[in-house]
Amino acid sequence: MAWPLHKPVLLEEAIHFLNPAPGQKIVDATIGGGGHAEQMLQRISPGGTLIGIDRDSESLKMAHERLKPLGGSFKLINKNFRFLREIISDLKIGGLDGILFDLGISSIQMETPQRGFSIRSPGPLDMRMDRNQTLTAKELINSLTESEIASLIKDLGEERFYRRIARAIVSARKRKEFENTAELARIICSSIPYSRRRWRIHPATRTFQALRIRVNDELFAIEEVLKEVPGFLKKGGRLCVISFHSLEDRIVKNALRELKAKGSFSVLTKKPVRPGPEEILRNPRSRSARLRAAVKL
Ligand SMILES: C[S@@+](CC[C@H](N)C(=O)[O-])C[C@H]1O[C@@H](n2cnc3c(N)ncnc32)[C@H](O)[C@@H]1O
């Protein structure tokens, strides 16, 4: 089957910092459509192995289609990267030369209406990366109290109209439960005064971001796994993380600062690396990306 391709973000930069070479063992902890993995697999072959992880089984199918024709050695694993320790120990592959995290969701997940991530194309209020999980955005939005919704939108969406939005959601669901993304986006829009909308982004963007992060428990997974990364890398092994919003980037920045303070890592990116205007033009989704990298000493 021909899948639409996800355009990898900060590809050249990620390859530059990971510096993959023949014979190396690299983990792509968020393989998605396999964009970064494709480049890495080519560079570690012959003799190298790429381990690709994704909690979304459909992404793994896409990655498989993309990597298969390259002929190198790769293994794909359908798990949350939170379980990286178990994954690596089950594979008995020893120390790694590089680990990449390209956080969040892919444009393919975003653009598939049935996945419920998109504000613009109506779909069920789902937002699960792993479709075997039971918690969905629909359950959260129809069952949390007004103050729980307000805190969620404030903390995980950094949305300043969190009180108004939470009030409007709870009032609307008294009439009818929320079923789809379009109904939710409409209520959010109507709760923000016209004069105070920021037109650069859709008024529901931050609320959708908050719901997605909570449904998938995204921040916890990153925080946990970054504490364990030092144990997985060889001396000279490299860590590269691409994040897409300030909550993620803050976690990454603090984790790298701690590793540096312990003397076990050197940080390769003094400031986060951002996409240039050309990449943003080619792939507007890259606009908010920030890359940070470090090497184990
Ligand atoms: C931005 S996309 C990666 C795109 C990929 N680098 C490419 O070039 O095609 C992020 C992917 O990571 C997956 N993902 C996000 N959080 C995850 C987690 N905690 N464990 C495993 N996979 C995760 C998502 O399902 C998604 O497919």
The ligand as an SDF file (V2000), in Angstrom:
LIG
                    3D

 27 29  0  0  0  0  0  0  0  0999 V2000
    6.7190   13.3110   15.0980 C   0  0  0  0  0  0  0  0  0  0  0  0
    6.3400   11.6340   14.8120 S   0  0  0  0  0  0  0  0  0  0  0  0
    7.8600   10.9520   14.3020 C   0  0  0  0  0  0  0  0  0  0  0  0
    8.1130   11.0980   12.8360 C   0  0  0  0  0  0  0  0  0  0  0  0
    9.3670   10.3960   12.3500 C   0  0  0  0  0  0  0  0  0  0  0  0
   10.5780   10.9120   12.9560 N   0  0  0  0  0  0  0  0  0  0  0  0
    9.4780   10.4840   10.8300 C   0  0  0  0  0  0  0  0  0  0  0  0
   10.4070   11.1500   10.3490 O   0  0  0  0  0  0  0  0  0  0  0  0
    8.6560    9.9010   10.1380 O   0  0  0  0  0  0  0  0  0  0  0  0
    6.2150   10.9990   16.4230 C   0  0  0  0  0  0  0  0  0  0  0  0
    5.8560    9.5220   16.4910 C   0  0  0  0  0  0  0  0  0  0  0  0
    6.1590    9.0830   17.8020 O   0  0  0  0  0  0  0  0  0  0  0  0
    5.1330    8.2820   18.3010 C   0  0  0  0  0  0  0  0  0  0  0  0
    5.1760    8.4460   19.7580 N   0  0  0  0  0  0  0  0  0  0  0  0
    4.9340    9.5640   20.4630 C   0  0  0  0  0  0  0  0  0  0  0  0
    5.0980    9.3390   21.7780 N   0  0  0  0  0  0  0  0  0  0  0  0
    5.4900    8.0350   21.8860 C   0  0  0  0  0  0  0  0  0  0  0  0
    5.8230    7.2010   23.0160 C   0  0  0  0  0  0  0  0  0  0  0  0
    5.7760    7.6450   24.2690 N   0  0  0  0  0  0  0  0  0  0  0  0
    6.2190    5.9380   22.7430 N   0  0  0  0  0  0  0  0  0  0  0  0
    6.2930    5.4740   21.4670 C   0  0  0  0  0  0  0  0  0  0  0  0
    5.9460    6.2000   20.3890 N   0  0  0  0  0  0  0  0  0  0  0  0
    5.5530    7.4820   20.6070 C   0  0  0  0  0  0  0  0  0  0  0  0
    3.8770    8.7760   17.6310 C   0  0  0  0  0  0  0  0  0  0  0  0
    2.9230    7.7460   17.5420 O   0  0  0  0  0  0  0  0  0  0  0  0
    4.3850    9.2050   16.2550 C   0  0  0  0  0  0  0  0  0  0  0  0
    4.2590    8.1850   15.3110 O   0  0  0  0  0  0  0  0  0  0  0  0
  1  2  1  0
  2  3  1  0
  2 10  1  0
  3  4  1  0
  4  5  1  0
  5  6  1  0
  5  7  1  0
  7  8  2  0
  7  9  1  0
 10 11  1  0
 11 12  1  0
 11 26  1  0
 12 13  1  0
 13 14  1  0
 13 24  1  0
 14 15  1  0
 14 23  1  0
 15 16  2  0
 16 17  1  0
 17 18  1  0
 17 23  2  0
 18 19  1  0
 18 20  2  0
 20 21  1  0
 21 22  2  0
 22 23  1  0
 24 25  1  0
 24 26  1  0
 26 27  1  0
M  CHG  2   2   1   9  -1
M  END
$$$$
